């Protein structure tokens, strides 16, 4: 069975469905199974940061704001998993291209299975170039379950 499951989580309805499926799989696998939750945020260049609108009451580095939001999203998913009965749950945030960052994280954490939502909070670029879940299935070395 699976000992390490990775769930990319962006807070979307699709990601929540994938998280629920991963929770069920971890609970079925037993006490030795680990659930890793990954939230990826886009890294902004200094030029993009200078041209972007930031909260007027909270000026700061756009990367810091994105990382903080990603951390909140990942923590929410971790709380959901713990509340549902998972014991070994870890949440991570990482900047970068979403699909490649997911695959790199899966390799780093020796993931046996990636459980991913079929649609998340993608960008216009995703519609033109293909969904993140499609890219992950093509790049991952482990099995990928698209929910």
N, CA, C and O atoms as a GROMACS GRO file, in nm:
protein
  588
    1UNK      N    1   0.083  -0.118   0.000
    1UNK     CA    2   0.000   0.000   0.000
    1UNK      C    3   0.088   0.124   0.000
    1UNK      O    4   0.211   0.114   0.000
    2UNK      N    5   0.027   0.240   0.001
    2UNK     CA    6   0.100   0.366  -0.006
    2UNK      C    7   0.144   0.411   0.133
    2UNK      O    8   0.066   0.411   0.228
    3UNK      N    9   0.272   0.449   0.143
    3UNK     CA   10   0.325   0.496   0.271
    3UNK      C   11   0.342   0.647   0.274
    3UNK      O   12   0.350   0.706   0.382
    4UNK      N   13   0.348   0.708   0.158
    4UNK     CA   14   0.366   0.854   0.150
    4UNK      C   15   0.281   0.907   0.035
    4UNK      O   16   0.305   0.874  -0.081
    5UNK      N   17   0.183   0.990   0.069
    5UNK     CA   18   0.092   1.046  -0.030
    5UNK      C   19   0.109   1.198  -0.029
    5UNK      O   20   0.111   1.261   0.077
    6UNK      N   21   0.120   1.255  -0.148
    6UNK     CA   22   0.132   1.399  -0.164
    6UNK      C   23   0.004   1.454  -0.224
    6UNK      O   24  -0.047   1.402  -0.324
    7UNK      N   25  -0.049   1.561  -0.163
    7UNK     CA   26  -0.166   1.630  -0.216
    7UNK      C   27  -0.130   1.776  -0.240
    7UNK      O   28  -0.106   1.850  -0.145
    8UNK      N   29  -0.126   1.818  -0.366
    8UNK     CA   30  -0.111   1.961  -0.392
    8UNK      C   31  -0.244   2.028  -0.356
    8UNK      O   32  -0.350   1.981  -0.397
    9UNK      N   33  -0.238   2.136  -0.280
    9UNK     CA   34  -0.360   2.198  -0.230
    9UNK      C   35  -0.356   2.349  -0.251
    9UNK      O   36  -0.268   2.418  -0.198
   10UNK      N   37  -0.452   2.401  -0.330
   10UNK     CA   38  -0.459   2.545  -0.355
   10UNK      C   39  -0.586   2.608  -0.297
   10UNK      O   40  -0.612   2.726  -0.318
   11UNK      N   41  -0.664   2.530  -0.225
   11UNK     CA   42  -0.785   2.582  -0.163
   11UNK      C   43  -0.908   2.572  -0.251
   11UNK      O   44  -1.017   2.607  -0.206
   12UNK      N   45  -0.895   2.525  -0.373
   12UNK     CA   46  -1.008   2.514  -0.464
   12UNK      C   47  -1.095   2.393  -0.428
   12UNK      O   48  -1.055   2.308  -0.348
   13UNK      N   49  -1.214   2.388  -0.487
   13UNK     CA   50  -1.305   2.275  -0.464
   13UNK      C   51  -1.241   2.145  -0.512
   13UNK      O   52  -1.255   2.042  -0.447
   14UNK      N   53  -1.172   2.150  -0.623
   14UNK     CA   54  -1.104   2.031  -0.675
   14UNK      C   55  -0.996   1.982  -0.581
   14UNK      O   56  -0.979   1.861  -0.563
   15UNK      N   57  -0.922   2.074  -0.523
   15UNK     CA   58  -0.816   2.038  -0.428
   15UNK      C   59  -0.877   1.978  -0.301
   15UNK      O   60  -0.820   1.886  -0.242
   16UNK      N   61  -0.992   2.030  -0.258
   16UNK     CA   62  -1.057   1.973  -0.140
   16UNK      C   63  -1.105   1.831  -0.165
   16UNK      O   64  -1.096   1.746  -0.076
   17UNK      N   65  -1.155   1.804  -0.285
   17UNK     CA   66  -1.195   1.667  -0.320
   17UNK      C   67  -1.074   1.574  -0.319
   17UNK      O   68  -1.082   1.462  -0.269
   18UNK      N   69  -0.963   1.621  -0.373
   18UNK     CA   70  -0.841   1.541  -0.374
   18UNK      C   71  -0.791   1.517  -0.232
   18UNK      O   72  -0.747   1.406  -0.200
   19UNK      N   73  -0.798   1.619  -0.147
   19UNK     CA   74  -0.756   1.603  -0.008
   19UNK      C   75  -0.840   1.499   0.064
   19UNK      O   76  -0.787   1.414   0.136
   20UNK      N   77  -0.971   1.504   0.045
   20UNK     CA   78  -1.059   1.405   0.108
   20UNK      C   79  -1.026   1.264   0.062
   20UNK      O   80  -1.026   1.170   0.142
   21UNK      N   81  -0.998   1.247  -0.067
   21UNK     CA   82  -0.960   1.116  -0.120
   21UNK      C   83  -0.828   1.070  -0.059
   21UNK      O   84  -0.814   0.954  -0.020
   22UNK      N   85  -0.731   1.160  -0.050
   22UNK     CA   86  -0.601   1.126   0.008
   22UNK      C   87  -0.614   1.089   0.154
   22UNK      O   88  -0.548   0.997   0.202
   23UNK      N   89  -0.698   1.160   0.226
   23UNK     CA   90  -0.722   1.130   0.368
   23UNK      C   91  -0.777   0.989   0.382
   23UNK      O   92  -0.731   0.913   0.467
   24UNK      N   93  -0.873   0.952   0.298
   24UNK     CA   94  -0.929   0.816   0.302
   24UNK      C   95  -0.822   0.712   0.272
   24UNK      O   96  -0.816   0.608   0.338
   25UNK      N   97  -0.736   0.740   0.175
   25UNK     CA   98  -0.629   0.646   0.140
   25UNK      C   99  -0.528   0.631   0.254
   25UNK      O  100  -0.483   0.520   0.283
   26UNK      N  101  -0.493   0.741   0.317
   26UNK     CA  102  -0.397   0.736   0.428
   26UNK      C  103  -0.456   0.657   0.544
   26UNK      O  104  -0.388   0.574   0.605
   27UNK      N  105  -0.582   0.681   0.575
   27UNK     CA  106  -0.647   0.609   0.685
   27UNK      C  107  -0.658   0.460   0.655
   27UNK      O  108  -0.648   0.377   0.745
   28UNK      N  109  -0.680   0.426   0.529
   28UNK     CA  110  -0.687   0.286   0.488
   28UNK      C  111  -0.550   0.219   0.496
   28UNK      O  112  -0.539   0.101   0.530
   29UNK      N  113  -0.446   0.296   0.464
   29UNK     CA  114  -0.310   0.242   0.462
   29UNK      C  115  -0.257   0.210   0.602
   29UNK      O  116  -0.167   0.128   0.616
   30UNK      N  117  -0.312   0.274   0.704
   30UNK     CA  118  -0.270   0.244   0.840
   30UNK      C  119  -0.179   0.349   0.899
   30UNK      O  120  -0.154   0.454   0.840
   31UNK      N  121  -0.129   0.317   1.019
   31UNK     CA  122  -0.056   0.416   1.098
   31UNK      C  123   0.081   0.453   1.041
   31UNK      O  124   0.137   0.554   1.082
   32UNK      N  125   0.134   0.375   0.949
   32UNK     CA  126   0.266   0.408   0.892
   32UNK      C  127   0.256   0.501   0.772
   32UNK      O  128   0.359   0.539   0.716
   33UNK      N  129   0.135   0.538   0.732
   33UNK     CA  130   0.118   0.622   0.614
   33UNK      C  131   0.133   0.770   0.651
   33UNK      O  132   0.091   0.814   0.758
   34UNK      N  133   0.194   0.844   0.561
   34UNK     CA  134   0.219   0.987   0.582
   34UNK      C  135   0.148   1.067   0.474
   34UNK      O  136   0.149   1.029   0.357
   35UNK      N  137   0.087   1.176   0.514
   35UNK     CA  138   0.021   1.266   0.420
   35UNK      C  139   0.099   1.397   0.413
   35UNK      O  140   0.116   1.466   0.514
   36UNK      N  141   0.147   1.430   0.294
   36UNK     CA  142   0.217   1.556   0.270
   36UNK      C  143   0.126   1.646   0.189
   36UNK      O  144   0.071   1.606   0.086
   37UNK      N  145   0.110   1.768   0.235
   37UNK     CA  146   0.027   1.866   0.166
   37UNK      C  147   0.119   1.977   0.116
   37UNK      O  148   0.201   2.030   0.191
   38UNK      N  149   0.106   2.010  -0.011
   38UNK     CA  150   0.193   2.111  -0.072
   38UNK      C  151   0.110   2.222  -0.133
   38UNK      O  152   0.018   2.197  -0.212
   39UNK      N  153   0.141   2.345  -0.096
   39UNK     CA  154   0.081   2.462  -0.160
   39UNK      C  155   0.193   2.536  -0.232
   39UNK      O  156   0.294   2.574  -0.172
   40UNK      N  157   0.173   2.557  -0.360
   40UNK     CA  158   0.273   2.624  -0.443
   40UNK      C  159   0.226   2.766  -0.472
   40UNK      O  160   0.110   2.789  -0.504
   41UNK      N  161   0.318   2.860  -0.458
   41UNK     CA  162   0.285   2.998  -0.493
   41UNK      C  163   0.382   3.046  -0.600
   41UNK      O  164   0.495   2.999  -0.610
   42UNK      N  165   0.335   3.140  -0.678
   42UNK     CA  166   0.413   3.192  -0.789
   42UNK      C  167   0.515   3.293  -0.738
   42UNK      O  168   0.480   3.386  -0.665
   43UNK      N  169   0.638   3.276  -0.776
   43UNK     CA  170   0.745   3.371  -0.744
   43UNK      C  171   0.732   3.490  -0.838
   43UNK      O  172   0.718   3.473  -0.959
   44UNK      N  173   0.738   3.610  -0.784
   44UNK     CA  174   0.729   3.732  -0.864
   44UNK      C  175   0.865   3.799  -0.871
   44UNK      O  176   0.937   3.808  -0.772
   45UNK      N  177   0.899   3.845  -0.990
   45UNK     CA  178   1.024   3.920  -1.005
   45UNK      C  179   1.007   4.057  -0.941
   45UNK      O  180   0.896   4.098  -0.909
   46UNK      N  181   1.116   4.127  -0.922
   46UNK     CA  182   1.110   4.260  -0.863
   46UNK      C  183   1.030   4.355  -0.953
   46UNK      O  184   0.958   4.442  -0.903
   47UNK      N  185   1.040   4.339  -1.086
   47UNK     CA  186   0.964   4.423  -1.177
   47UNK      C  187   0.815   4.398  -1.159
   47UNK      O  188   0.736   4.493  -1.150
   48UNK      N  189   0.775   4.270  -1.155
   48UNK     CA  190   0.634   4.238  -1.133
   48UNK      C  191   0.586   4.292  -0.999
   48UNK      O  192   0.475   4.344  -0.988
   49UNK      N  193   0.668   4.278  -0.899
   49UNK     CA  194   0.630   4.326  -0.766
   49UNK      C  195   0.610   4.478  -0.767
   49UNK      O  196   0.519   4.529  -0.702
   50UNK      N  197   0.694   4.549  -0.840
   50UNK     CA  198   0.681   4.695  -0.842
   50UNK      C  199   0.559   4.739  -0.921
   50UNK      O  200   0.507   4.848  -0.896
   51UNK      N  201   0.512   4.659  -1.016
   51UNK     CA  202   0.396   4.695  -1.097
   51UNK      C  203   0.265   4.642  -1.039
   51UNK      O  204   0.158   4.680  -1.085
   52UNK      N  205   0.274   4.555  -0.940
   52UNK     CA  206   0.154   4.492  -0.885
   52UNK      C  207   0.090   4.581  -0.780
   52UNK      O  208   0.155   4.662  -0.715
   53UNK      N  209  -0.040   4.561  -0.766
   53UNK     CA  210  -0.113   4.630  -0.660
   53UNK      C  211  -0.096   4.550  -0.532
   53UNK      O  212  -0.119   4.429  -0.530
   54UNK      N  213  -0.056   4.616  -0.425
   54UNK     CA  214  -0.047   4.552  -0.295
   54UNK      C  215  -0.144   4.622  -0.202
   54UNK      O  216  -0.190   4.732  -0.231
   55UNK      N  217  -0.173   4.558  -0.093
   55UNK     CA  218  -0.265   4.617   0.004
   55UNK      C  219  -0.206   4.747   0.057
   55UNK      O  220  -0.095   4.746   0.111
   56UNK      N  221  -0.276   4.860   0.044
   56UNK     CA  222  -0.219   4.987   0.088
   56UNK      C  223  -0.188   4.992   0.237
   56UNK      O  224  -0.096   5.063   0.278
   57UNK      N  225  -0.261   4.919   0.316
   57UNK     CA  226  -0.237   4.919   0.460
   57UNK      C  227  -0.127   4.822   0.500
   57UNK      O  228  -0.078   4.827   0.613
   58UNK      N  229  -0.089   4.733   0.408
   58UNK     CA  230   0.012   4.632   0.437
   58UNK      C  231   0.115   4.627   0.324
   58UNK      O  232   0.128   4.524   0.258
   59UNK      N  233   0.187   4.735   0.302
   59UNK     CA  234   0.286   4.730   0.194
   59UNK      C  235   0.396   4.631   0.230
   59UNK      O  236   0.432   4.614   0.346
   60UNK      N  237   0.449   4.567   0.130
   60UNK     CA  238   0.556   4.473   0.155
   60UNK      C  239   0.595   4.401   0.028
   60UNK      O  240   0.540   4.428  -0.080
   61UNK      N  241   0.686   4.314   0.040
   61UNK     CA  242   0.733   4.234  -0.070
   61UNK      C  243   0.622   4.139  -0.116
   61UNK      O  244   0.564   4.068  -0.034
   62UNK      N  245   0.593   4.138  -0.245
   62UNK     CA  246   0.486   4.055  -0.297
   62UNK      C  247   0.511   3.907  -0.272
   62UNK      O  248   0.418   3.832  -0.244
   63UNK      N  249   0.637   3.864  -0.281
   63UNK     CA  250   0.668   3.723  -0.251
   63UNK      C  251   0.633   3.688  -0.107
   63UNK      O  252   0.580   3.580  -0.080
   64UNK      N  253   0.661   3.779  -0.014
   64UNK     CA  254   0.626   3.754   0.126
   64UNK      C  255   0.475   3.742   0.145
   64UNK      O  256   0.428   3.656   0.219
   65UNK      N  257   0.400   3.827   0.076
   65UNK     CA  258   0.255   3.823   0.085
   65UNK      C  259   0.203   3.692   0.027
   65UNK      O  260   0.114   3.629   0.085
   66UNK      N  261   0.256   3.649  -0.088
   66UNK     CA  262   0.214   3.524  -0.151
   66UNK      C  263   0.250   3.404  -0.063
   66UNK      O  264   0.170   3.312  -0.049
   67UNK      N  265   0.370   3.405  -0.005
   67UNK     CA  266   0.412   3.296   0.082
   67UNK      C  267   0.322   3.288   0.206
   67UNK      O  268   0.284   3.179   0.248
   68UNK      N  269   0.288   3.403   0.262
   68UNK     CA  270   0.201   3.406   0.379
   68UNK      C  271   0.063   3.348   0.346
   68UNK      O  272   0.008   3.269   0.423
   69UNK      N  273   0.009   3.387   0.232
   69UNK     CA  274  -0.122   3.333   0.192
   69UNK      C  275  -0.112   3.182   0.168
   69UNK      O  276  -0.200   3.107   0.212
   70UNK      N  277  -0.007   3.138   0.101
   70UNK     CA  278   0.011   2.995   0.075
   70UNK      C  279   0.022   2.917   0.205
   70UNK      O  280  -0.030   2.806   0.216
   71UNK      N  281   0.090   2.974   0.303
   71UNK     CA  282   0.103   2.909   0.434
   71UNK      C  283  -0.033   2.894   0.501
   71UNK      O  284  -0.061   2.791   0.562
   72UNK      N  285  -0.116   2.996   0.492
   72UNK     CA  286  -0.251   2.989   0.549
   72UNK      C  287  -0.333   2.879   0.481
   72UNK      O  288  -0.405   2.805   0.548
   73UNK      N  289  -0.321   2.868   0.349
   73UNK     CA  290  -0.395   2.766   0.273
   73UNK      C  291  -0.346   2.626   0.313
   73UNK      O  292  -0.428   2.537   0.337
   74UNK      N  293  -0.216   2.608   0.321
   74UNK     CA  294  -0.159   2.478   0.359
   74UNK      C  295  -0.197   2.440   0.502
   74UNK      O  296  -0.230   2.325   0.529
   75UNK      N  297  -0.194   2.536   0.592
   75UNK     CA  298  -0.231   2.510   0.731
   75UNK      C  299  -0.378   2.470   0.743
   75UNK      O  300  -0.413   2.383   0.823
   76UNK      N  301  -0.464   2.534   0.664
   76UNK     CA  302  -0.606   2.498   0.664
   76UNK      C  303  -0.625   2.353   0.620
   76UNK      O  304  -0.704   2.280   0.680
   77UNK      N  305  -0.553   2.314   0.516
   77UNK     CA  306  -0.563   2.176   0.468
   77UNK      C  307  -0.511   2.077   0.573
   77UNK      O  308  -0.568   1.970   0.592
   78UNK      N  309  -0.402   2.114   0.640
   78UNK     CA  310  -0.346   2.027   0.744
   78UNK      C  311  -0.446   2.008   0.857
   78UNK      O  312  -0.464   1.897   0.907
   79UNK      N  313  -0.512   2.116   0.899
   79UNK     CA  314  -0.613   2.106   1.004
   79UNK      C  315  -0.729   2.017   0.961
   79UNK      O  316  -0.783   1.941   1.042
   80UNK      N  317  -0.768   2.027   0.835
   80UNK     CA  318  -0.876   1.942   0.783
   80UNK      C  319  -0.837   1.795   0.793
   80UNK      O  320  -0.918   1.711   0.833
   81UNK      N  321  -0.713   1.764   0.757
   81UNK     CA  322  -0.666   1.626   0.759
   81UNK      C  323  -0.658   1.572   0.902
   81UNK      O  324  -0.697   1.459   0.928
   82UNK      N  325  -0.608   1.652   0.993
   82UNK     CA  326  -0.598   1.610   1.133
   82UNK      C  327  -0.736   1.590   1.193
   82UNK      O  328  -0.759   1.493   1.265
   83UNK      N  329  -0.828   1.681   1.164
   83UNK     CA  330  -0.966   1.670   1.212
   83UNK      C  331  -1.032   1.543   1.159
   83UNK      O  332  -1.114   1.482   1.228
   84UNK      N  333  -0.996   1.504   1.037
   84UNK     CA  334  -1.054   1.384   0.975
   84UNK      C  335  -0.990   1.255   1.026
   84UNK      O  336  -1.034   1.146   0.989
   85UNK      N  337  -0.886   1.266   1.109
   85UNK     CA  338  -0.828   1.146   1.168
   85UNK      C  339  -0.691   1.106   1.121
   85UNK      O  340  -0.641   1.000   1.160
   86UNK      N  341  -0.627   1.186   1.037
   86UNK     CA  342  -0.490   1.156   0.995
   86UNK      C  343  -0.394   1.199   1.105
   86UNK      O  344  -0.410   1.306   1.164
   87UNK      N  345  -0.295   1.117   1.132
   87UNK     CA  346  -0.201   1.147   1.239
   87UNK      C  347  -0.069   1.205   1.188
   87UNK      O  348  -0.017   1.300   1.246
   88UNK      N  349  -0.016   1.147   1.082
   88UNK     CA  350   0.114   1.190   1.030
   88UNK      C  351   0.091   1.281   0.910
   88UNK      O  352   0.089   1.235   0.796
   89UNK      N  353   0.073   1.411   0.937
   89UNK     CA  354   0.041   1.509   0.834
   89UNK      C  355   0.144   1.620   0.837
   89UNK      O  356   0.178   1.673   0.943
   90UNK      N  357   0.195   1.655   0.720
   90UNK     CA  358   0.293   1.762   0.708
   90UNK      C  359   0.250   1.855   0.595
   90UNK      O  360   0.207   1.809   0.489
   91UNK      N  361   0.261   1.985   0.618
   91UNK     CA  362   0.224   2.084   0.518
   91UNK      C  363   0.347   2.165   0.479
   91UNK      O  364   0.426   2.205   0.564
   92UNK      N  365   0.360   2.188   0.350
   92UNK     CA  366   0.474   2.261   0.296
   92UNK      C  367   0.426   2.369   0.201
   92UNK      O  368   0.319   2.355   0.141
   93UNK      N  369   0.502   2.475   0.186
   93UNK     CA  370   0.478   2.574   0.082
   93UNK      C  371   0.606   2.590   0.003
   93UNK      O  372   0.716   2.576   0.057
   94UNK      N  373   0.591   2.618  -0.126
   94UNK     CA  374   0.709   2.632  -0.210
   94UNK      C  375   0.678   2.725  -0.327
   94UNK      O  376   0.568   2.721  -0.382
   95UNK      N  377   0.775   2.809  -0.366
   95UNK     CA  378   0.754   2.893  -0.484
   95UNK      C  379   0.792   2.818  -0.609
   95UNK      O  380   0.868   2.721  -0.604
   96UNK      N  381   0.739   2.862  -0.722
   96UNK     CA  382   0.783   2.805  -0.848
   96UNK      C  383   0.669   2.773  -0.941
   96UNK      O  384   0.553   2.802  -0.914
   97UNK      N  385   0.707   2.711  -1.053
   97UNK     CA  386   0.609   2.661  -1.147
   97UNK      C  387   0.534   2.545  -1.082
   97UNK      O  388   0.596   2.456  -1.024
   98UNK      N  389   0.403   2.545  -1.090
   98UNK     CA  390   0.323   2.454  -1.009
   98UNK      C  391   0.353   2.307  -1.040
   98UNK      O  392   0.387   2.232  -0.948
   99UNK      N  393   0.341   2.264  -1.164
   99UNK     CA  394   0.357   2.122  -1.197
   99UNK      C  395   0.498   2.071  -1.162
   99UNK      O  396   0.511   1.967  -1.098
  100UNK      N  397   0.599   2.143  -1.201
  100UNK     CA  398   0.736   2.099  -1.173
  100UNK      C  399   0.766   2.100  -1.023
  100UNK      O  400   0.838   2.013  -0.975
  101UNK      N  401   0.713   2.195  -0.951
  101UNK     CA  402   0.735   2.201  -0.807
  101UNK      C  403   0.667   2.083  -0.738
  101UNK      O  404   0.722   2.027  -0.643
  102UNK      N  405   0.550   2.045  -0.785
  102UNK     CA  406   0.480   1.928  -0.730
  102UNK      C  407   0.564   1.803  -0.752
  102UNK      O  408   0.583   1.724  -0.660
  103UNK      N  409   0.613   1.785  -0.872
  103UNK     CA  410   0.692   1.666  -0.905
  103UNK      C  411   0.823   1.663  -0.826
  103UNK      O  412   0.862   1.558  -0.776
  104UNK      N  413   0.889   1.777  -0.814
  104UNK     CA  414   1.013   1.783  -0.735
  104UNK      C  415   0.987   1.750  -0.589
  104UNK      O  416   1.065   1.680  -0.525
  105UNK      N  417   0.877   1.800  -0.535
  105UNK     CA  418   0.841   1.771  -0.396
  105UNK      C  419   0.812   1.623  -0.378
  105UNK      O  420   0.849   1.563  -0.277
  106UNK      N  421   0.745   1.564  -0.474
  106UNK     CA  422   0.714   1.420  -0.468
  106UNK      C  423   0.844   1.338  -0.463
  106UNK      O  424   0.855   1.242  -0.387
  107UNK      N  425   0.940   1.377  -0.544
  107UNK     CA  426   1.068   1.306  -0.545
  107UNK      C  427   1.143   1.328  -0.414
  107UNK      O  428   1.200   1.234  -0.358
  108UNK      N  429   1.144   1.451  -0.366
  108UNK     CA  430   1.215   1.485  -0.243
  108UNK      C  431   1.161   1.407  -0.123
  108UNK      O  432   1.238   1.362  -0.038
  109UNK      N  433   1.029   1.391  -0.116
  109UNK     CA  434   0.966   1.325  -0.002
  109UNK      C  435   0.936   1.177  -0.028
  109UNK      O  436   0.861   1.114   0.046
  110UNK      N  437   0.996   1.123  -0.134
  110UNK     CA  438   0.981   0.980  -0.169
  110UNK      C  439   0.833   0.938  -0.168
  110UNK      O  440   0.794   0.843  -0.101
  111UNK      N  441   0.756   1.012  -0.243
  111UNK     CA  442   0.611   0.993  -0.251
  111UNK      C  443   0.577   0.868  -0.331
  111UNK      O  444   0.635   0.842  -0.436
  112UNK      N  445   0.481   0.791  -0.278
  112UNK     CA  446   0.432   0.672  -0.348
  112UNK      C  447   0.314   0.705  -0.439
  112UNK      O  448   0.290   0.634  -0.537
  113UNK      N  449   0.242   0.813  -0.407
  113UNK     CA  450   0.123   0.850  -0.484
  113UNK      C  451   0.099   1.000  -0.471
  113UNK      O  452   0.110   1.057  -0.362
  114UNK      N  453   0.064   1.063  -0.583
  114UNK     CA  454   0.020   1.202  -0.583
  114UNK      C  455  -0.130   1.198  -0.609
  114UNK      O  456  -0.176   1.136  -0.704
  115UNK      N  457  -0.206   1.266  -0.523
  115UNK     CA  458  -0.351   1.277  -0.542
  115UNK      C  459  -0.379   1.424  -0.571
  115UNK      O  460  -0.354   1.510  -0.487
  116UNK      N  461  -0.430   1.453  -0.690
  116UNK     CA  462  -0.445   1.591  -0.734
  116UNK      C  463  -0.584   1.614  -0.792
  116UNK      O  464  -0.642   1.526  -0.855
  117UNK      N  465  -0.637   1.733  -0.769
  117UNK     CA  466  -0.765   1.771  -0.826
  117UNK      C  467  -0.752   1.794  -0.976
  117UNK      O  468  -0.649   1.839  -1.024
  118UNK      N  469  -0.858   1.763  -1.048
  118UNK     CA  470  -0.853   1.779  -1.194
  118UNK      C  471  -0.852   1.926  -1.235
  118UNK      O  472  -0.798   1.961  -1.340
  119UNK      N  473  -0.910   2.011  -1.153
  119UNK     CA  474  -0.909   2.155  -1.180
  119UNK      C  475  -0.888   2.229  -1.049
  119UNK      O  476  -0.951   2.199  -0.948
  120UNK      N  477  -0.799   2.325  -1.053
  120UNK     CA  478  -0.773   2.407  -0.935
  120UNK      C  479  -0.792   2.552  -0.968
  120UNK      O  480  -0.874   2.588  -1.052
  121UNK      N  481  -0.714   2.635  -0.902
  121UNK     CA  482  -0.721   2.779  -0.927
  121UNK      C  483  -0.613   2.817  -1.028
  121UNK      O  484  -0.526   2.898  -0.998
  122UNK      N  485  -0.621   2.759  -1.145
  122UNK     CA  486  -0.521   2.783  -1.248
  122UNK      C  487  -0.534   2.921  -1.310
  122UNK      O  488  -0.629   2.995  -1.284
  123UNK      N  489  -0.436   2.953  -1.391
  123UNK     CA  490  -0.434   3.082  -1.460
  123UNK      C  491  -0.479   3.065  -1.604
  123UNK      O  492  -0.507   2.954  -1.649
  124UNK      N  493  -0.485   3.176  -1.675
  124UNK     CA  494  -0.518   3.172  -1.817
  124UNK      C  495  -0.414   3.088  -1.890
  124UNK      O  496  -0.447   3.018  -1.987
  125UNK      N  497  -0.291   3.095  -1.845
  125UNK     CA  498  -0.183   3.017  -1.905
  125UNK      C  499  -0.214   2.867  -1.901
  125UNK      O  500  -0.182   2.795  -1.996
  126UNK      N  501  -0.276   2.820  -1.792
  126UNK     CA  502  -0.310   2.679  -1.780
  126UNK      C  503  -0.408   2.637  -1.887
  126UNK      O  504  -0.398   2.526  -1.940
  127UNK      N  505  -0.504   2.724  -1.920
  127UNK     CA  506  -0.602   2.691  -2.023
  127UNK      C  507  -0.536   2.680  -2.160
  127UNK      O  508  -0.576   2.599  -2.242
  128UNK      N  509  -0.435   2.763  -2.182
  128UNK     CA  510  -0.368   2.763  -2.312
  128UNK      C  511  -0.267   2.650  -2.324
  128UNK      O  512  -0.252   2.592  -2.432
  129UNK      N  513  -0.199   2.618  -2.216
  129UNK     CA  514  -0.090   2.521  -2.222
  129UNK      C  515  -0.124   2.385  -2.162
  129UNK      O  516  -0.043   2.293  -2.170
  130UNK      N  517  -0.241   2.370  -2.102
  130UNK     CA  518  -0.279   2.243  -2.041
  130UNK      C  519  -0.285   2.256  -1.891
  130UNK      O  520  -0.216   2.339  -1.831
  131UNK      N  521  -0.366   2.172  -1.830
  131UNK     CA  522  -0.386   2.181  -1.686
  131UNK      C  523  -0.264   2.132  -1.608
  131UNK      O  524  -0.181   2.057  -1.660
  132UNK      N  525  -0.257   2.174  -1.485
  132UNK     CA  526  -0.149   2.131  -1.396
  132UNK      C  527  -0.156   1.980  -1.376
  132UNK      O  528  -0.054   1.912  -1.381
  133UNK      N  529  -0.276   1.927  -1.354
  133UNK     CA  530  -0.289   1.783  -1.331
  133UNK      C  531  -0.239   1.704  -1.452
  133UNK      O  532  -0.176   1.599  -1.437
  134UNK      N  533  -0.267   1.753  -1.571
  134UNK     CA  534  -0.219   1.686  -1.693
  134UNK      C  535  -0.066   1.688  -1.698
  134UNK      O  536  -0.004   1.588  -1.733
  135UNK      N  537  -0.006   1.801  -1.665
  135UNK     CA  538   0.140   1.812  -1.666
  135UNK      C  539   0.202   1.720  -1.561
  135UNK      O  540   0.303   1.655  -1.588
  136UNK      N  541   0.142   1.714  -1.443
  136UNK     CA  542   0.195   1.630  -1.335
  136UNK      C  543   0.191   1.483  -1.376
  136UNK      O  544   0.287   1.410  -1.352
  137UNK      N  545   0.082   1.440  -1.439
  137UNK     CA  546   0.074   1.299  -1.480
  137UNK      C  547   0.184   1.265  -1.581
  137UNK      O  548   0.232   1.152  -1.586
  138UNK      N  549   0.222   1.363  -1.662
  138UNK     CA  550   0.328   1.338  -1.760
  138UNK      C  551   0.469   1.344  -1.703
  138UNK      O  552   0.560   1.280  -1.757
  139UNK      N  553   0.488   1.418  -1.594
  139UNK     CA  554   0.622   1.438  -1.539
  139UNK      C  555   0.655   1.347  -1.420
  139UNK      O  556   0.772   1.316  -1.397
  140UNK      N  557   0.554   1.305  -1.346
  140UNK     CA  558   0.578   1.231  -1.222
  140UNK      C  559   0.632   1.091  -1.248
  140UNK      O  560   0.596   1.026  -1.346
  141UNK      N  561   0.719   1.047  -1.158
  141UNK     CA  562   0.774   0.912  -1.165
  141UNK      C  563   0.692   0.813  -1.083
  141UNK      O  564   0.709   0.692  -1.095
  142UNK      N  565   0.602   0.866  -0.999
  142UNK     CA  566   0.515   0.781  -0.919
  142UNK      C  567   0.374   0.788  -0.976
  142UNK      O  568   0.346   0.874  -1.060
  143UNK      N  569   0.285   0.699  -0.933
  143UNK     CA  570   0.146   0.705  -0.980
  143UNK      C  571   0.079   0.836  -0.938
  143UNK      O  572   0.111   0.893  -0.834
  144UNK      N  573  -0.014   0.883  -1.023
  144UNK     CA  574  -0.089   1.005  -0.997
  144UNK      C  575  -0.237   0.972  -1.007
  144UNK      O  576  -0.282   0.917  -1.108
  145UNK      N  577  -0.311   1.005  -0.905
  145UNK     CA  578  -0.456   0.987  -0.903
  145UNK      C  579  -0.519   1.124  -0.921
  145UNK      O  580  -0.504   1.212  -0.836
  146UNK      N  581  -0.590   1.143  -1.033
  146UNK     CA  582  -0.656   1.269  -1.061
  146UNK      C  583  -0.802   1.256  -1.018
  146UNK      O  584  -0.875   1.170  -1.068
  147UNK      N  585  -0.842   1.344  -0.925
  147UNK     CA  586  -0.978   1.338  -0.871
  147UNK      C  587  -1.062   1.448  -0.932
  147UNK      O  588  -1.180   1.460  -0.899
   0.00000   0.00000   0.00000
